[in-house]
């Protein structure tokens, strides 16, 4: 009897249009090589090498001991929502109430659910470029189209109001800002932010401000939060944040969004079907970090400032490498185009070359919309940075 040949069921168009996160792909390849015994210096993934605050760990442990392991409201425990509303009122004069706060399974989840709640087929989202790898994927998955607004290495990839406003059309549904920016460290100044928000409000456009790296600013730079404009433009602004970077709590998967009730209610409904609530005891840990983890944050940011200077000096000494020290976040974004050679043309080929020849993991700039660049994370020890950058310099100096 002839055996029937079975075809593979097809995937949806949405699934076919999305790929693995480039940053997680680099981490996976680096870990595979390390597991095989190869000495790898991983400068790819942006994960602080600091421990989570002891107060957060103890609070989560206590929550487990107290049996706080059951379902919570889908939008998060009331205590954490109230503390987040209080923090933004105190620091930025924001008008949000606890009911206007949603705790999410990481900031990434909040951003994805916002895209699903806000965007339809044919909508446009204005997005400064280079951009975090997941932003355009979220937008396209929701059926909308990202409209890229290039920023320039010459001024540190700053976001300028004039360019953003010029990209607005009748199809624009949202403007998505990330300041400080992953991967560039670029920021938006307060005056530019005010102009962007005012223009968006006039056109009934939502401004989504991803402020995940708000505490990581260097060289005396000041942070401009969209939350400071929420009282004046209450229907326009949504702020997304995360405990992952600020408190070195990446694996806890706790992020949040604050914004107008008409939008946040819909996002909460989506979350209720997608994940239910974030992990109960992780939220109690996040609450403790928010209330008592400031000294941990201060020490970490100070160390990142020193690492930023170390990385900038090392890159400056590499022939053909161009990199202005970042204003924020914890990434350097060097231009390596002058280092391209046969067999290592383009950022993907360059990243593969550095991984295979130098045993250094970096993320290709192509994933961020900038193919002449690679992203280097300095969220690792100074020893690892010195070793990795030394290997990188030697590999780039080879002519083959």
NUTORVO-702443 format. One record per residue (C-alpha): residue in one letter; x, y, z. Coordinates in Angstrom, 1 decimal. Layout:
N
{"A"; {X; Y; Z}}
...
END
This chain:
400
{"X"; {0.0; 0.0; 0.0}}
{"X"; {1.3; 3.4; -0.9}}
{"X"; {1.8; 5.6; 2.1}}
{"X"; {-0.2; 8.8; 1.8}}
{"X"; {1.9; 12.0; 1.7}}
{"X"; {0.7; 14.6; 4.1}}
{"X"; {1.2; 18.2; 3.5}}
{"X"; {2.2; 20.5; 6.4}}
{"X"; {-0.7; 22.8; 7.5}}
{"X"; {0.0; 26.4; 6.6}}
{"X"; {0.8; 29.2; 9.1}}
{"X"; {-1.1; 32.4; 9.2}}
{"X"; {0.0; 35.4; 7.3}}
{"X"; {0.7; 37.1; 10.6}}
{"X"; {3.0; 34.3; 11.7}}
{"X"; {4.8; 34.2; 8.4}}
{"X"; {5.5; 37.9; 8.5}}
{"X"; {7.3; 37.8; 11.9}}
{"X"; {10.7; 36.4; 12.8}}
{"X"; {12.7; 35.7; 15.9}}
{"X"; {13.9; 38.7; 17.8}}
{"X"; {17.4; 39.5; 16.6}}
{"X"; {18.7; 40.2; 20.1}}
{"X"; {17.4; 36.8; 21.4}}
{"X"; {18.8; 35.1; 18.3}}
{"X"; {22.2; 36.4; 19.1}}
{"X"; {21.9; 35.3; 22.7}}
{"X"; {20.8; 31.8; 21.6}}
{"X"; {23.7; 31.4; 19.2}}
{"X"; {26.2; 32.7; 21.8}}
{"X"; {24.9; 30.3; 24.4}}
{"X"; {25.0; 27.3; 21.9}}
{"X"; {28.7; 28.1; 21.3}}
{"X"; {29.5; 28.5; 24.9}}
{"X"; {27.8; 25.2; 25.7}}
{"X"; {30.1; 23.5; 23.2}}
{"X"; {33.1; 24.8; 25.1}}
{"X"; {33.9; 27.9; 23.1}}
{"X"; {34.9; 31.0; 25.1}}
{"X"; {32.4; 33.6; 24.1}}
{"X"; {32.2; 37.3; 25.2}}
{"X"; {28.5; 38.2; 24.9}}
{"X"; {28.0; 41.9; 24.2}}
{"X"; {24.7; 41.2; 22.6}}
{"X"; {21.8; 41.0; 25.0}}
{"X"; {20.8; 44.1; 27.1}}
{"X"; {20.5; 42.4; 30.4}}
{"X"; {22.1; 44.1; 33.5}}
{"X"; {24.6; 41.9; 35.2}}
{"X"; {23.5; 43.2; 38.6}}
{"X"; {21.4; 41.1; 41.0}}
{"X"; {17.8; 42.1; 41.5}}
{"X"; {17.4; 44.3; 44.6}}
{"X"; {17.5; 42.3; 47.8}}
{"X"; {14.3; 44.0; 49.0}}
{"X"; {12.5; 42.7; 45.9}}
{"X"; {13.7; 39.1; 46.3}}
{"X"; {12.7; 39.1; 50.0}}
{"X"; {9.3; 40.5; 49.2}}
{"X"; {8.6; 37.9; 46.5}}
{"X"; {9.9; 35.2; 48.9}}
{"X"; {7.5; 36.5; 51.6}}
{"X"; {4.6; 36.6; 49.2}}
{"X"; {5.2; 32.9; 48.3}}
{"X"; {5.4; 32.1; 52.0}}
{"X"; {2.1; 34.0; 52.6}}
{"X"; {0.4; 32.1; 49.9}}
{"X"; {0.0; 35.0; 47.5}}
{"X"; {0.1; 32.7; 44.6}}
{"X"; {-3.4; 32.9; 43.2}}
{"X"; {-5.0; 34.9; 40.4}}
{"X"; {-5.0; 38.6; 40.8}}
{"X"; {-7.0; 41.2; 38.8}}
{"X"; {-5.8; 41.1; 35.2}}
{"X"; {-4.5; 44.6; 35.4}}
{"X"; {-2.3; 43.8; 38.4}}
{"X"; {-2.4; 44.0; 42.2}}
{"X"; {-4.0; 47.2; 43.4}}
{"X"; {-1.0; 48.0; 45.6}}
{"X"; {1.4; 48.1; 42.7}}
{"X"; {-0.9; 50.1; 40.5}}
{"X"; {-1.4; 52.7; 43.2}}
{"X"; {2.3; 52.9; 43.8}}
{"X"; {3.0; 53.5; 40.1}}
{"X"; {0.3; 56.2; 39.9}}
{"X"; {1.8; 57.8; 42.9}}
{"X"; {5.3; 57.7; 41.6}}
{"X"; {4.3; 59.4; 38.3}}
{"X"; {2.2; 62.0; 40.1}}
{"X"; {5.0; 62.8; 42.4}}
{"X"; {7.8; 62.9; 39.9}}
{"X"; {6.0; 64.4; 36.8}}
{"X"; {2.7; 65.8; 38.0}}
{"X"; {0.8; 63.2; 36.0}}
{"X"; {-2.9; 62.9; 36.5}}
{"X"; {-3.3; 59.2; 36.3}}
{"X"; {-5.2; 57.3; 38.9}}
{"X"; {-4.5; 53.7; 39.9}}
{"X"; {-7.3; 52.6; 37.6}}
{"X"; {-5.4; 54.2; 34.7}}
{"X"; {-2.4; 51.9; 35.4}}
{"X"; {-2.0; 48.4; 34.0}}
{"X"; {0.8; 46.0; 35.1}}
{"X"; {1.9; 43.8; 32.2}}
{"X"; {4.1; 40.7; 31.6}}
{"X"; {7.0; 43.0; 30.8}}
{"X"; {7.1; 46.3; 29.0}}
{"X"; {7.2; 44.3; 25.7}}
{"X"; {3.8; 42.8; 26.4}}
{"X"; {2.3; 46.2; 27.2}}
{"X"; {3.6; 47.6; 23.9}}
{"X"; {2.2; 44.7; 22.0}}
{"X"; {-1.2; 44.9; 23.6}}
{"X"; {-1.3; 48.6; 22.9}}
{"X"; {-0.7; 48.0; 19.2}}
{"X"; {-3.5; 45.5; 19.2}}
{"X"; {-5.9; 47.8; 21.0}}
{"X"; {-5.1; 50.9; 18.9}}
{"X"; {-4.2; 49.9; 15.3}}
{"X"; {-6.2; 48.7; 12.3}}
{"X"; {-5.4; 47.8; 8.8}}
{"X"; {-4.2; 50.9; 6.9}}
{"X"; {-3.2; 52.8; 10.0}}
{"X"; {0.3; 54.3; 10.2}}
{"X"; {2.7; 54.7; 13.1}}
{"X"; {5.5; 57.2; 13.0}}
{"X"; {8.6; 55.6; 14.4}}
{"X"; {12.1; 57.2; 14.7}}
{"X"; {14.8; 55.1; 13.3}}
{"X"; {17.0; 53.3; 14.3}}
{"X"; {14.4; 51.5; 16.5}}
{"X"; {14.1; 48.7; 18.9}}
{"X"; {13.7; 45.4; 17.0}}
{"X"; {10.2; 44.6; 18.2}}
{"X"; {8.5; 48.0; 17.4}}
{"X"; {7.9; 47.4; 13.6}}
{"X"; {7.0; 43.8; 14.3}}
{"X"; {4.3; 44.8; 16.7}}
{"X"; {3.0; 47.5; 14.3}}
{"X"; {2.8; 45.1; 11.3}}
{"X"; {1.3; 42.3; 13.3}}
{"X"; {-1.6; 44.6; 14.2}}
{"X"; {-2.0; 45.3; 10.5}}
{"X"; {-0.6; 48.8; 10.4}}
{"X"; {2.4; 50.3; 8.7}}
{"X"; {5.5; 51.8; 10.4}}
{"X"; {6.7; 55.1; 8.9}}
{"X"; {10.3; 55.5; 9.7}}
{"X"; {11.8; 58.9; 10.6}}
{"X"; {15.6; 58.7; 10.4}}
{"X"; {17.8; 60.2; 13.1}}
{"X"; {21.4; 61.1; 12.7}}
{"X"; {24.6; 59.8; 14.3}}
{"X"; {26.0; 63.3; 14.0}}
{"X"; {23.9; 64.6; 16.9}}
{"X"; {23.7; 61.3; 18.9}}
{"X"; {20.5; 60.1; 17.1}}
{"X"; {18.4; 62.8; 18.8}}
{"X"; {14.6; 62.8; 18.0}}
{"X"; {13.6; 66.1; 16.5}}
{"X"; {10.1; 67.4; 16.4}}
{"X"; {10.3; 68.9; 12.9}}
{"X"; {11.1; 65.5; 11.3}}
{"X"; {8.5; 63.6; 13.3}}
{"X"; {5.7; 66.1; 12.6}}
{"X"; {6.6; 66.2; 8.9}}
{"X"; {5.9; 62.5; 8.7}}
{"X"; {2.3; 62.7; 10.0}}
{"X"; {-0.5; 62.0; 7.5}}
{"X"; {-4.2; 61.5; 7.7}}
{"X"; {-3.5; 57.8; 8.2}}
{"X"; {-1.3; 58.3; 11.2}}
{"X"; {-2.8; 56.7; 14.3}}
{"X"; {0.2; 56.9; 16.7}}
{"X"; {3.7; 58.2; 17.2}}
{"X"; {6.0; 55.7; 19.0}}
{"X"; {8.9; 57.3; 20.9}}
{"X"; {11.7; 55.5; 22.7}}
{"X"; {13.9; 57.8; 24.8}}
{"X"; {16.5; 57.0; 25.8}}
{"X"; {16.6; 54.8; 22.7}}
{"X"; {17.6; 51.1; 22.3}}
{"X"; {19.9; 50.7; 20.4}}
{"X"; {21.3; 54.2; 19.9}}
{"X"; {21.1; 55.9; 23.3}}
{"X"; {19.5; 58.9; 21.6}}
{"X"; {17.0; 61.0; 23.5}}
{"X"; {14.3; 63.5; 22.9}}
{"X"; {14.7; 67.0; 24.5}}
{"X"; {11.8; 68.4; 26.5}}
{"X"; {11.0; 71.2; 23.9}}
{"X"; {10.9; 68.7; 21.0}}
{"X"; {8.7; 66.4; 23.0}}
{"X"; {6.2; 69.2; 23.8}}
{"X"; {6.0; 70.1; 20.1}}
{"X"; {5.4; 66.5; 19.1}}
{"X"; {2.7; 65.9; 21.7}}
{"X"; {1.0; 69.2; 20.8}}
{"X"; {0.9; 68.3; 17.1}}
{"X"; {-0.4; 64.8; 17.9}}
{"X"; {-3.2; 66.3; 20.1}}
{"X"; {-4.3; 68.6; 17.3}}
{"X"; {-4.7; 65.6; 15.0}}
{"X"; {-6.2; 63.0; 17.5}}
{"X"; {-3.0; 61.0; 17.3}}
{"X"; {-1.8; 58.9; 20.3}}
{"X"; {1.8; 59.3; 21.5}}
{"X"; {3.2; 56.1; 23.0}}
{"X"; {6.3; 56.9; 25.0}}
{"X"; {8.5; 53.9; 25.8}}
{"X"; {10.6; 55.1; 28.8}}
{"X"; {12.2; 51.8; 29.7}}
{"X"; {15.7; 53.3; 30.0}}
{"X"; {14.6; 56.5; 31.7}}
{"X"; {17.2; 56.2; 34.6}}
{"X"; {20.2; 55.5; 32.3}}
{"X"; {21.4; 59.0; 31.3}}
{"X"; {25.0; 60.2; 31.0}}
{"X"; {27.0; 63.3; 30.6}}
{"X"; {24.5; 65.5; 32.5}}
{"X"; {21.6; 64.8; 30.1}}
{"X"; {18.1; 65.5; 31.5}}
{"X"; {15.2; 63.1; 31.1}}
{"X"; {12.1; 64.4; 29.5}}
{"X"; {9.1; 62.2; 30.3}}
{"X"; {5.8; 62.4; 28.3}}
{"X"; {4.1; 61.9; 31.7}}
{"X"; {4.9; 65.6; 32.5}}
{"X"; {2.5; 66.5; 29.6}}
{"X"; {-0.3; 64.1; 30.5}}
{"X"; {-2.3; 66.7; 32.5}}
{"X"; {-2.3; 69.1; 29.6}}
{"X"; {-3.0; 66.4; 27.0}}
{"X"; {-4.8; 63.6; 28.9}}
{"X"; {-6.2; 61.8; 25.8}}
{"X"; {-3.0; 61.8; 23.9}}
{"X"; {-0.2; 60.3; 26.0}}
{"X"; {0.5; 56.7; 27.0}}
{"X"; {3.7; 55.9; 28.9}}
{"X"; {5.2; 52.4; 29.0}}
{"X"; {7.9; 51.4; 31.5}}
{"X"; {9.6; 48.3; 32.9}}
{"X"; {11.2; 46.9; 36.0}}
{"X"; {13.6; 44.8; 33.9}}
{"X"; {16.3; 47.4; 33.2}}
{"X"; {15.9; 49.9; 36.0}}
{"X"; {15.9; 47.2; 38.8}}
{"X"; {17.8; 44.4; 37.0}}
{"X"; {14.7; 42.3; 37.1}}
{"X"; {14.6; 41.0; 33.5}}
{"X"; {13.4; 37.5; 34.3}}
{"X"; {10.6; 38.7; 36.6}}
{"X"; {8.7; 40.0; 33.5}}
{"X"; {7.0; 43.0; 35.1}}
{"X"; {6.2; 46.1; 33.0}}
{"X"; {3.4; 48.6; 32.9}}
{"X"; {1.4; 51.2; 31.0}}
{"X"; {-0.3; 54.4; 32.1}}
{"X"; {-2.7; 56.3; 30.0}}
{"X"; {-6.2; 57.5; 29.2}}
{"X"; {-9.1; 55.3; 30.4}}
{"X"; {-10.6; 54.8; 27.0}}
{"X"; {-7.4; 53.1; 25.8}}
{"X"; {-6.2; 51.4; 28.9}}
{"X"; {-9.5; 49.7; 29.5}}
{"X"; {-9.2; 48.0; 26.1}}
{"X"; {-5.6; 47.0; 26.7}}
{"X"; {-6.6; 45.5; 30.0}}
{"X"; {-9.4; 43.5; 28.3}}
{"X"; {-6.8; 42.1; 25.8}}
{"X"; {-4.4; 41.2; 28.6}}
{"X"; {-7.2; 39.4; 30.4}}
{"X"; {-7.5; 37.0; 27.4}}
{"X"; {-3.8; 36.9; 26.5}}
{"X"; {-2.0; 36.3; 29.8}}
{"X"; {-4.5; 36.9; 32.6}}
{"X"; {-2.6; 38.6; 35.4}}
{"X"; {1.2; 39.0; 35.6}}
{"X"; {2.8; 36.6; 38.1}}
{"X"; {1.5; 37.4; 41.5}}
{"X"; {4.6; 37.2; 43.7}}
{"X"; {6.7; 39.0; 41.1}}
{"X"; {4.4; 42.0; 41.4}}
{"X"; {5.0; 42.1; 45.2}}
{"X"; {8.7; 42.0; 44.5}}
{"X"; {8.3; 44.9; 42.0}}
{"X"; {6.4; 46.9; 44.6}}
{"X"; {9.2; 46.5; 47.0}}
{"X"; {11.8; 47.6; 44.4}}
{"X"; {9.8; 50.6; 43.6}}
{"X"; {9.4; 51.7; 47.2}}
{"X"; {12.9; 50.6; 48.6}}
{"X"; {15.2; 49.9; 45.7}}
{"X"; {16.5; 53.4; 44.9}}
{"X"; {20.0; 52.8; 46.3}}
{"X"; {20.4; 49.7; 44.1}}
{"X"; {19.4; 51.8; 41.0}}
{"X"; {21.8; 54.6; 41.9}}
{"X"; {24.8; 52.3; 42.2}}
{"X"; {23.9; 50.5; 39.0}}
{"X"; {23.6; 53.7; 36.9}}
{"X"; {26.9; 55.0; 38.3}}
{"X"; {28.6; 51.8; 37.2}}
{"X"; {27.0; 51.9; 33.7}}
{"X"; {28.3; 55.5; 33.3}}
{"X"; {31.9; 54.2; 33.9}}
{"X"; {31.4; 51.3; 31.5}}
{"X"; {30.0; 53.7; 28.9}}
{"X"; {33.3; 55.7; 29.1}}
{"X"; {35.4; 52.6; 28.9}}
{"X"; {33.5; 51.4; 25.8}}
{"X"; {33.6; 54.8; 24.1}}
{"X"; {37.4; 55.1; 24.6}}
{"X"; {38.0; 51.6; 23.3}}
{"X"; {35.9; 52.1; 20.2}}
{"X"; {37.5; 55.5; 19.5}}
{"X"; {40.9; 53.8; 19.2}}
{"X"; {39.7; 51.2; 16.6}}
{"X"; {40.7; 52.4; 13.1}}
{"X"; {37.6; 52.8; 10.8}}
{"X"; {35.1; 52.7; 13.7}}
{"X"; {32.9; 55.7; 14.3}}
{"X"; {30.9; 56.0; 17.5}}
{"X"; {29.7; 58.9; 19.5}}
{"X"; {29.3; 58.1; 23.2}}
{"X"; {25.6; 57.4; 23.9}}
{"X"; {23.5; 59.9; 25.8}}
{"X"; {21.4; 57.2; 27.4}}
{"X"; {20.5; 53.5; 27.7}}
{"X"; {23.4; 51.1; 28.0}}
{"X"; {24.4; 50.4; 24.4}}
{"X"; {27.0; 51.7; 22.0}}
{"X"; {26.0; 51.8; 18.4}}
{"X"; {29.3; 52.0; 16.3}}
{"X"; {29.4; 52.5; 12.6}}
{"X"; {31.6; 49.7; 11.1}}
{"X"; {31.1; 50.4; 7.4}}
{"X"; {34.7; 51.4; 7.0}}
{"X"; {35.7; 48.0; 8.4}}
{"X"; {33.8; 46.0; 5.8}}
{"X"; {35.8; 43.6; 3.7}}
{"X"; {35.0; 40.8; 1.2}}
{"X"; {33.0; 38.3; 3.1}}
{"X"; {32.0; 40.7; 5.8}}
{"X"; {29.8; 43.3; 4.0}}
{"X"; {26.8; 44.4; 6.0}}
{"X"; {26.0; 44.2; 9.6}}
{"X"; {24.7; 40.7; 9.6}}
{"X"; {27.9; 39.4; 8.0}}
{"X"; {30.0; 41.5; 10.3}}
{"X"; {28.2; 40.1; 13.4}}
{"X"; {28.7; 36.6; 12.1}}
{"X"; {32.4; 37.3; 11.5}}
{"X"; {32.9; 38.7; 15.0}}
{"X"; {31.1; 35.7; 16.5}}
{"X"; {33.1; 33.2; 14.5}}
{"X"; {36.5; 34.8; 14.4}}
{"X"; {36.6; 36.9; 17.5}}
{"X"; {34.1; 34.9; 19.6}}
{"X"; {32.3; 38.1; 20.4}}
{"X"; {28.5; 38.4; 20.2}}
{"X"; {27.1; 41.7; 19.0}}
{"X"; {23.7; 42.5; 17.4}}
{"X"; {23.6; 43.5; 13.7}}
{"X"; {22.3; 47.0; 13.1}}
{"X"; {20.1; 45.7; 10.3}}
{"X"; {17.7; 44.5; 12.9}}
{"X"; {17.3; 48.1; 14.1}}
{"X"; {17.0; 49.6; 10.6}}
{"X"; {20.7; 50.7; 10.3}}
{"X"; {22.9; 48.2; 8.4}}
{"X"; {26.2; 50.0; 8.8}}
{"X"; {26.1; 49.6; 12.6}}
{"X"; {26.2; 46.9; 15.3}}
{"X"; {24.9; 47.2; 18.8}}
{"X"; {27.2; 46.6; 21.7}}
{"X"; {25.7; 46.2; 25.2}}
{"X"; {27.8; 47.4; 28.1}}
{"X"; {25.5; 45.7; 30.6}}
{"X"; {28.3; 43.3; 31.5}}
{"X"; {31.4; 43.5; 33.6}}
{"X"; {34.4; 45.7; 32.8}}
{"X"; {36.6; 42.7; 32.5}}
{"X"; {34.2; 41.2; 29.9}}
{"X"; {34.1; 44.5; 28.1}}
{"X"; {37.9; 44.9; 27.9}}
{"X"; {38.3; 41.3; 26.7}}
{"X"; {35.5; 41.5; 24.1}}
{"X"; {36.5; 44.9; 22.8}}
{"X"; {40.2; 43.7; 22.5}}
{"X"; {39.1; 40.7; 20.6}}
{"X"; {36.9; 42.9; 18.4}}
{"X"; {39.7; 45.3; 17.6}}
{"X"; {42.1; 42.5; 16.6}}
{"X"; {39.5; 40.9; 14.4}}
{"X"; {38.6; 44.2; 12.6}}
{"X"; {42.3; 44.8; 12.0}}
{"X"; {42.6; 41.6; 9.9}}
{"X"; {42.5; 42.3; 6.2}}
{"X"; {41.1; 39.0; 5.1}}
END
